[in-house]
Amino acid sequence: MVKAAKQAARTSVWLEGKARRGRGGGQPSGLDRDRITEVTVRLLDAEGLDRFSMRRLATELSVTAMSVYWYVDTKDDLLELALDAAFGELRLPDPDTAQADTAQADWRERLRALAASYRALLVRHPWLSPLAGRYLNIGPNSLVFSRTIQRVVRRTGLPDHRVTGAISAVFQFVYGYGTIEGHFFGRVADAGMTPDEYFQHSMSKVTEVPETAEVVEESRNLMAARGGDTVAEMLDRDFTFALDLLIAGIEAMVERG
């Protein structure tokens, strides 16, 4: 028996000619793709990726689910549009200015600003990180972000064959840090506590269990030395220092030649 051919792998809404395509004729009045994408982002923020559905979106828009399909072919297409819309929130320097800037020290501040913006975006939209791993990230806003990063890192003085490695070191770190931070704030919201209340509650609970209490006790001095009176301050201090380490590493590699 001849096996049925496998379905072709999905590529991207941006490659399949569907990103700006409308079906035309008969579409619901007052509805367009931008509005659908905007409401999708809002629902994802409020309810999370797992609860999102086309039917839920249609209810929020006060239309039928079939009405949404006048504007997007699949749920994947819509999520990819929402992903790029989120990247559009980033405030970025002009990529041409980033490339032309001759102030050698400026790349450090530009890199810090890009990293901080990306971290904030990941925390603000916890659904972004799983989608960024699912899709190609080649929408127009994502491409501007990538181009800006590339041009800033090229200003470091690293040879071309080291640029992508430096980008990976910095922005995969930010991706991981922002993802975990976003998960933490999600747990805090679910618990109905402030971040500081949740942290203190968790610490008190883990010290009640001998196995975890021992680990906490060993790290007590390190946590105290880190400084910061609030969870936000502790997170910011760790992020800033980790980013400084990465920038220092880039500088060291440039000096090594």
C-alpha positions in Angstrom: 0.0 0.0 0.0 1.3 3.4 -0.9 1.5 5.7 2.1 -0.2 9.0 1.9 2.1 11.9 1.2 2.9 13.9 4.3 1.3 17.3 4.5 3.8 20.0 3.5 5.4 21.6 6.5 4.0 25.1 7.3 6.5 27.8 6.5 5.2 31.3 7.5 2.3 33.6 6.9 4.9 36.1 5.7 6.1 33.7 3.0 2.8 32.3 1.9 1.4 35.6 0.6 -1.3 35.7 3.2 0.0 38.4 5.6 -1.9 41.3 3.9 -4.4 39.3 1.9 -8.1 39.7 2.4 -10.8 37.5 0.9 -12.8 40.4 -0.3 -16.6 40.7 -0.5 -19.0 39.8 2.2 -16.7 40.5 5.1 -18.3 41.7 8.3 -18.7 45.4 8.6 -16.3 47.2 11.1 -13.8 44.3 11.1 -10.3 44.3 9.7 -7.1 42.4 10.1 -5.5 45.1 12.3 -8.4 45.0 14.7 -8.4 41.3 14.8 -4.7 41.2 15.6 -5.0 43.9 18.2 -7.8 42.0 20.0 -5.8 38.8 19.7 -2.8 40.4 21.5 -5.2 41.7 24.2 -6.7 38.2 24.8 -3.3 36.5 24.9 -2.2 39.0 27.5 -5.3 38.5 29.6 -6.0 34.8 29.3 -2.8 33.2 28.0 -1.8 31.1 25.0 -3.4 27.9 26.2 -6.9 29.4 26.5 -6.8 31.2 23.2 -9.1 30.0 20.4 -10.6 31.4 17.3 -14.0 30.9 18.9 -13.0 32.9 22.0 -11.6 35.6 19.7 -14.9 35.7 17.7 -16.9 36.1 20.9 -14.7 39.0 22.0 -15.2 40.6 18.6 -19.0 40.0 18.7 -18.9 38.1 15.4 -19.0 34.4 14.3 -15.9 32.3 14.1 -16.3 32.0 10.4 -16.2 35.8 10.1 -12.6 35.8 11.5 -11.6 33.4 8.7 -12.4 36.1 6.1 -9.2 37.7 7.2 -6.9 34.8 8.3 -6.8 31.3 7.1 -5.6 29.6 10.2 -5.0 30.1 13.9 -1.3 29.8 13.3 -1.4 32.7 10.8 -3.2 34.8 13.4 -0.7 34.0 16.1 2.2 34.8 13.8 0.6 38.2 13.1 0.1 38.8 16.8 3.8 37.9 17.5 5.0 40.4 15.0 2.6 43.1 16.3 4.2 42.6 19.7 7.6 43.2 18.3 6.3 46.4 16.9 6.0 47.8 20.4 9.8 47.9 20.7 11.3 51.4 20.6 14.4 50.9 18.4 17.1 53.3 17.2 17.1 53.8 13.4 19.1 50.8 12.1 21.0 53.0 9.6 22.0 55.4 12.4 23.1 52.4 14.4 25.3 51.3 11.6 26.7 54.8 10.8 27.4 55.9 14.4 31.2 56.3 14.8 31.2 56.6 18.6 32.8 53.4 19.6 31.5 53.5 23.2 27.9 54.0 22.0 27.4 50.3 21.0 27.5 49.3 24.7 24.6 51.6 25.6 22.7 50.7 22.5 23.1 47.0 23.3 22.0 47.5 26.9 18.9 49.4 25.7 18.0 46.7 23.1 18.4 44.0 25.7 16.3 45.9 28.3 13.5 46.5 25.8 13.4 42.8 24.7 13.4 41.7 28.3 10.4 44.0 29.1 8.6 42.8 26.0 9.0 39.1 27.1 7.7 39.9 30.6 4.8 42.0 29.3 3.7 39.3 26.9 4.5 35.9 28.4 3.0 34.1 25.4 5.6 35.7 23.1 8.5 33.4 24.1 6.8 30.1 23.1 5.6 31.6 19.8 9.0 33.0 19.1 10.3 29.4 19.3 7.5 28.1 17.1 7.6 30.5 14.2 10.3 31.9 11.9 10.1 35.5 13.2 10.4 37.1 9.8 7.6 39.6 10.1 8.5 43.2 9.3 8.8 44.3 13.0 10.9 41.3 13.9 13.2 41.9 11.0 13.7 45.5 12.0 14.6 44.3 15.5 17.1 41.7 14.1 18.6 44.2 11.7 19.1 46.8 14.4 20.8 44.2 16.7 23.1 43.1 13.9 24.2 46.6 13.1 24.8 47.5 16.7 26.9 44.4 17.3 28.9 45.0 14.2 30.0 48.3 15.8 31.7 46.3 18.6 34.8 45.6 16.4 34.2 41.9 16.4 35.1 40.2 13.1 32.2 39.2 11.0 32.5 35.5 11.9 32.0 36.3 15.6 29.0 38.6 15.3 26.3 36.0 15.3 27.9 34.3 18.3 27.8 37.5 20.3 24.2 38.1 19.3 23.3 34.6 20.5 25.1 35.1 23.8 23.3 38.3 24.6 19.9 37.8 23.3 19.4 34.1 24.1 20.4 35.1 27.7 17.7 37.9 27.5 15.2 35.4 26.1 15.7 33.0 28.9 15.8 35.6 31.6 12.7 37.4 30.3 10.8 34.1 29.9 11.5 32.9 33.4 10.7 36.3 34.8 7.4 36.3 32.9 6.5 32.9 34.3 7.2 34.2 37.8 4.9 37.1 37.4 2.3 34.8 36.0 2.4 32.6 39.2 2.3 35.8 41.3 -0.9 36.9 39.5 -2.5 33.5 39.8 -1.8 33.5 43.6 -3.3 36.9 44.0 -0.2 38.3 45.7 2.3 41.0 45.1 5.7 39.8 43.9 7.3 40.5 47.3 4.5 38.7 49.2 4.8 35.7 46.9 8.6 35.6 47.3 8.4 35.8 51.1 5.7 33.2 51.2 7.7 30.8 49.0 10.9 31.3 51.0 9.0 30.5 54.2 7.5 27.4 52.7 10.8 26.0 51.3 12.5 26.4 54.7 10.0 24.0 56.2 11.3 21.1 54.1 14.7 19.8 55.3 16.1 19.1 51.8 15.2 22.5 50.4 16.0 24.4 53.6 19.6 23.2 53.5 20.0 24.6 50.0 18.4 27.9 51.0 20.7 28.2 54.0 23.8 27.6 51.8 22.8 30.4 49.5 21.5 32.8 52.2 24.8 34.9 52.2 24.8 35.1 48.4 21.2 36.3 48.3 21.9 38.9 51.0 25.0 40.1 49.2 23.0 40.5 45.9 21.2 43.4 47.5 17.8 44.8 46.7 14.9 45.4 49.0 12.2 44.1 46.6 11.9 41.4 44.0 12.0 43.9 41.2 15.3 45.3 42.5 16.8 41.9 42.8 15.8 40.9 39.3 17.1 44.2 37.9 20.5 43.9 39.7 21.1 40.3 38.4 20.0 41.2 34.9 22.2 44.3 34.8 25.3 42.5 36.1 24.8 39.5 33.8 24.5 41.8 30.8 27.7 43.7 32.0 29.5 40.3 32.0 28.5 39.6 28.5 29.5 43.1 27.3 32.8 42.7 29.1 33.3 39.4 27.3 32.7 41.0 23.9 35.3 43.7 24.8 37.8 41.0 25.8 37.3 39.1 22.6 37.8 42.2 20.6 41.0 42.9 22.5 42.2 39.4 21.9 41.8 40.0 18.2 
